[in-house]
Amino acid sequence: MPSAIVTGATGILGREIVSELGRSPQQWPTVHALSRSKKDEYPQNVVHNHIDLTSSAKEMAEQLKDVEGEYIFFAAYLAQDGEKEAADVNGAMLKNFLEALKINGADKKIKRVVLTTVTYPNDVIGVAKGNFMNLATSIGLYCAVSKELGNGDLVFPGSETFYTKFDCFTYSRLHASFNTWAALEPKASNQAFNVVNGDVESWQNLFPKLARKFGTKVKADMFASPPDKDAASIVQMAKRPPLADFAAERGLQDNKVLKQSAVEQRIDLIKWSQRDDVKAAWKKLAEREGLEHDAFEKATWGFLGFVLGRNFDLVISMSKARKAGWTGYVDSWDALSECLDELAEEKVLPKFE
Ligand SMILES: NC(=O)c1ccc[n+]([C@@H]2O[C@H](COP(=O)([O-])OP(=O)(O)OC[C@H]3O[C@@H](n4cnc5c(N)ncnc54)[C@H](OP(=O)(O)O)[C@@H]3O)[C@@H](O)[C@H]2O)c1
């Protein structure tokens, strides 16, 4: 029977990998869930071990004295301001962790290491507390507080362009099933895969459903007037889009599709979350409904602004995984709705009717 180690056990993706393995004690009799904090109670086949992945390999070897596993799911992540810093810090965490297992001789047992950054998730829909990138919690809080403000129907805070473009999402539970499949499937060895739900969605479809779930509706003419300059924001993205690397091969050299993209927010969510009337509405709502007071402060407004503010399609293929035998699929609205229900259970959002 295989044993497993999951790093990032409290994160939006790692937490679900631990739950997935925890649900199958016969298949996974020993699961080590590693993180600095412990936020959940675990079933009997899961042991939580404290670890700080920013410590040296030698220090980590001490912390990992009683930890070994045949399958490693590396889902830890420490956000940094720049991409290079993020690569350096997270790369060192992985390297030192593997080195620590080697110091302890636990490397000899390892059959496969699954890297969450290799499973390319996109716009993750899931539940976690106090993490860096959390779409469902922030959008749920935006809807609940907007309704509480009582300023009329719900307004999409992101880009008018993106509202009718396409996006693909990754449900954290589907991602967890994918990870266990990828750990055991011979064809998945040494491969990188996209992992998305398998449908293609658009906010013009999801946002009215979201509004209905919160007992309200979308403003009929929300893009009729120009954005309020004080409330809105535009941030330019990289001058050279990734497509530029393939432009000549695809016949797109000097084409307009290579123009610089931007993140456009009609309502900049960081500014919005700092408004006095918004904070007062949250306080009133949280007190009336008995919600966790710090949930609003912990919400990842910058991340949600980025997800809703892009002005280009994100259509992601699952063909490579399907060819290797993966058959998983989930409807993105069902995933979002399920997460919002869970957040209401956890008293982050008000109960739904
Ligand atoms: N969330 C998304 O929408 C999204 C989208 C695309 C790709 N991804 C990728 O998915 C991967 C996982 O990200 P995530 O969103 O799941 O991250 P997350 O929710 O922020 O979770 C990060 C995990 O890492 C742990 N961690 C952080 N620093 C640590 C340290 N020094 N020592 C030990 N554990 C530490 C945290 O636990 P403690 O704080 O308790 O230690 C937490 O369990 C990343 O590579 C990310 O780029 C995520």
The ligand as an SDF file (V2000), in Angstrom:
LIG
                    3D

 48 52  0  0  0  0  0  0  0  0999 V2000
   -4.4620   29.3660   -6.4290 N   0  0  0  0  0  0  0  0  0  0  0  0
   -4.4950   29.5100   -7.7380 C   0  0  0  0  0  0  0  0  0  0  0  0
   -5.4790   30.0790   -8.2930 O   0  0  0  0  0  0  0  0  0  0  0  0
   -3.3780   28.9650   -8.6060 C   0  0  0  0  0  0  0  0  0  0  0  0
   -3.4890   29.1290  -10.0120 C   0  0  0  0  0  0  0  0  0  0  0  0
   -2.4730   28.6380  -10.8280 C   0  0  0  0  0  0  0  0  0  0  0  0
   -1.3720   27.9990  -10.2670 C   0  0  0  0  0  0  0  0  0  0  0  0
   -1.2850   27.8570   -8.9230 N   0  0  0  0  0  0  0  0  0  0  0  0
   -0.0640   27.1810   -8.4190 C   0  0  0  0  0  0  0  0  0  0  0  0
   -0.3830   26.1520   -7.4890 O   0  0  0  0  0  0  0  0  0  0  0  0
    0.6950   25.9900   -6.5690 C   0  0  0  0  0  0  0  0  0  0  0  0
    0.1300   25.9360   -5.1740 C   0  0  0  0  0  0  0  0  0  0  0  0
   -0.4550   27.2010   -4.9020 O   0  0  0  0  0  0  0  0  0  0  0  0
   -1.7350   27.4140   -3.9910 P   0  0  0  0  0  0  0  0  0  0  0  0
   -2.5570   28.4820   -4.6030 O   0  0  0  0  0  0  0  0  0  0  0  0
   -2.3500   26.0920   -3.6430 O   0  0  0  0  0  0  0  0  0  0  0  0
   -1.0070   28.0110   -2.6980 O   0  0  0  0  0  0  0  0  0  0  0  0
   -1.6380   28.3890   -1.2870 P   0  0  0  0  0  0  0  0  0  0  0  0
   -3.1040   28.1310   -1.2530 O   0  0  0  0  0  0  0  0  0  0  0  0
   -1.1850   29.7660   -0.9480 O   0  0  0  0  0  0  0  0  0  0  0  0
   -0.9320   27.3610   -0.3140 O   0  0  0  0  0  0  0  0  0  0  0  0
    0.4300   27.4130   -0.0550 C   0  0  0  0  0  0  0  0  0  0  0  0
    0.8000   26.2890    0.8950 C   0  0  0  0  0  0  0  0  0  0  0  0
    2.2080   26.3320    1.0760 O   0  0  0  0  0  0  0  0  0  0  0  0
    2.4850   26.2990    2.4750 C   0  0  0  0  0  0  0  0  0  0  0  0
    3.7120   27.0280    2.7500 N   0  0  0  0  0  0  0  0  0  0  0  0
    4.0040   28.3140    2.3880 C   0  0  0  0  0  0  0  0  0  0  0  0
    5.2130   28.6540    2.8520 N   0  0  0  0  0  0  0  0  0  0  0  0
    5.7060   27.5830    3.5200 C   0  0  0  0  0  0  0  0  0  0  0  0
    6.8960   27.3270    4.2230 C   0  0  0  0  0  0  0  0  0  0  0  0
    7.8590   28.2320    4.3650 N   0  0  0  0  0  0  0  0  0  0  0  0
    7.0560   26.1060    4.7850 N   0  0  0  0  0  0  0  0  0  0  0  0
    6.1000   25.1600    4.6770 C   0  0  0  0  0  0  0  0  0  0  0  0
    4.9500   25.3280    4.0050 N   0  0  0  0  0  0  0  0  0  0  0  0
    4.7440   26.5370    3.4550 C   0  0  0  0  0  0  0  0  0  0  0  0
    1.2670   26.9510    3.1230 C   0  0  0  0  0  0  0  0  0  0  0  0
    1.0700   26.4610    4.4360 O   0  0  0  0  0  0  0  0  0  0  0  0
    1.4670   27.2360    5.7870 P   0  0  0  0  0  0  0  0  0  0  0  0
    1.3130   28.6940    5.5160 O   0  0  0  0  0  0  0  0  0  0  0  0
    0.5440   26.6570    6.7910 O   0  0  0  0  0  0  0  0  0  0  0  0
    2.8680   26.8310    5.9980 O   0  0  0  0  0  0  0  0  0  0  0  0
    0.1380   26.4170    2.2570 C   0  0  0  0  0  0  0  0  0  0  0  0
   -0.2590   25.1430    2.7120 O   0  0  0  0  0  0  0  0  0  0  0  0
    1.6660   27.1460   -6.8180 C   0  0  0  0  0  0  0  0  0  0  0  0
    2.7320   26.6830   -7.5510 O   0  0  0  0  0  0  0  0  0  0  0  0
    0.8260   28.1260   -7.6120 C   0  0  0  0  0  0  0  0  0  0  0  0
    1.6010   28.9280   -8.4610 O   0  0  0  0  0  0  0  0  0  0  0  0
   -2.2650   28.3010   -8.0790 C   0  0  0  0  0  0  0  0  0  0  0  0
  1  2  1  0
  2  3  2  0
  2  4  1  0
  4  5  1  0
  4 48  2  0
  5  6  2  0
  6  7  1  0
  7  8  2  0
  8  9  1  0
  8 48  1  0
  9 10  1  0
  9 46  1  0
 10 11  1  0
 11 12  1  0
 11 44  1  0
 12 13  1  0
 13 14  1  0
 14 15  2  0
 14 16  1  0
 14 17  1  0
 17 18  1  0
 18 19  2  0
 18 20  1  0
 18 21  1  0
 21 22  1  0
 22 23  1  0
 23 24  1  0
 23 42  1  0
 24 25  1  0
 25 26  1  0
 25 36  1  0
 26 27  1  0
 26 35  1  0
 27 28  2  0
 28 29  1  0
 29 30  1  0
 29 35  2  0
 30 31  1  0
 30 32  2  0
 32 33  1  0
 33 34  2  0
 34 35  1  0
 36 37  1  0
 36 42  1  0
 37 38  1  0
 38 39  2  0
 38 40  1  0
 38 41  1  0
 42 43  1  0
 44 45  1  0
 44 46  1  0
 46 47  1  0
M  CHG  2   8   1  16  -1
M  END
$$$$
